[in-house]
């Protein structure tokens, strides 16, 4: 009765208790929501990051040794330009794996918070710039390699006149310079790098507080990367069709066959690079662009956890590209392909002989049974 008569009385124990519980509930709701949101997102492990870094370094070093030996052997041939591009691509992948991996591991060792997606500092600026730079460089190089091979296959005389080792080095320098200029745009306040969930890596602001300059930066990054993949696809398709037509003509010149064999090997490797890059990079490029568009329009709130999960999956797949690229050069070499072809042919012939032997034994048994029945 006293509580009903004096609902605003400060001395009422029931009122003070309910007020305390209400305040406690209000204070705890953001924390509970944060815990529930974090439970729906994938957890990152330093063991996985360290293993990925170690494998990437090992595979890239092996591929770099193979390419260096091949470059010394074909220094004065048309394949030297391709090998110079390929060695630069693997070297760039190796540098990206070491630098980005070391920065991420230092972030693990220093401790990090999962709810720092809006924060940025000098460390995040450097890590985000490395992510963009070492992401664009391999895609640009793959496109340049595909264009160089397309010119070499379709217009060999023009290729011999235009493409030289010096010009190839200039092209590589321009690729690195363009990628560096794009990565440094946030330094001039033309975009922002922020920590991404779970706080171990940095990228363009795409999930919270995305502004017009951030959206433009994402469109530029994704547009350049996707355009490189599309250009490489067109060039490799033209090269492949040209090589198939030359194969159908069955030219008897031994030098021409040797040249076509080298061209086929290089185009097969380029197709492997292109397929690997498309599979590994497309998720991050597409999901980042979709997240930025929805964040800029203000319609991402309900799906923010989903896009965070997609973004971390995309960056893990992009990191796998630096691990898989070396295997293209390790496995798709002419000597390895010939060995696989011989083994496959031998196995096919062995199975064919076993099948023919089984058929002969079955037919012999049937004839013997028929003769025995006739005698009876």
C-alpha positions, 0 to 999 in steps of 0.5 A: 500500500505504501508503494502504491501511495508513494511511487516516487518515494526515494526511501522505498526499497522496492522502488530502489531495487527495481530502479537498480535492476533496470539500470543494470539491465540497460547497461548490460544489453550492449555487452550481451548484444556484442557477445551474441554478435561475436558468437555468430562470427568466425574466430581467428586463430594465430596458429592458422595464420602462422601455418598459412604464413609458413606454407606461403613462404616455403612454396614461394621460395621453391617456385622462385628457385625453379623460375630463376633456374629457368630464366638463366637457361632461357635468357636469350629466348622469347620465354625470358620475358615471361619468366621475368614477369613470373619471377617478379610475381612470385617475388611480390607474393613472397614479400606480401606474405612475409610483410602482411603475415608479420604484421598480423602476427604482431597484432596477435602478440600485442592483443587486439579487440574485436570491436575496433572496426571504426578505429585507425592508426599508423599501424592500420594505415600501413597494414591496409596499404600493404593489403591493397598494394600486394593485392593489386600487384599480382593481378596487374602482373597476371594481366600483363603476362597474359597480354604479353603472351597473347601478342607473342602467340598472335603476332610473333614478329611484332612481339620480337620488335616491341617486347624486350627485357628493358621494356619488361622491367619498365612495365614492372616498375609501372605496375608497382608504381600504380599499385603504390599510388592506389594504396597511398590514397588514404594518406591524402584523405581519399579513403580510410583504412580501418580494423576489420573483424576480428581486429587482426587485419585492416582494409578499406572502410566497408562495414560501418560509417562508410562515406563517399570517399570510402565508397569511391576507393572501394569501387576503384580497388575492385574495378581495377582488380576485376578489370585485370582478371577480365582482361587476362581472361580475354587474352588467354582465350585468344592465345588458346584459340590461336594455339589450337588452330596452329595445332590443327594445321599440323605444321611439320617444322621442328622449330615451329613445334618447339615454339608452339610447345613453349607457348602452350606451356606458358599459356597453360600456366597463365590459365592456372594463374587466372583461375586461381586468382579468380577463385581466391580474389573474387569473393573479397572484391565482390563482398567488399563492394556490396558491403560498402554500397549497403553501408553507404546507403544505410541498409547494412545494419541488419546484415552487418554480422553476415557481411563481416563473416563474408569479409573475413572468409574473403580475405582468407581466400585471398591469402590462399592465392599467394600459397597456390600461385607457386604451385602453378609453376611447380606443377604446370611445367612441361617436364611434369606434364609430360611425366603425368601424361606418360603415367596416365597413358601407361595406366590406360594401356595397362587397364586396356591389356587387362580388359582384353586379357579378361575378354579373351579368357572369357571367350576361350572358356565359353568355346571350351564349354561349347565343345564339351557340350557338343561331344556329350 
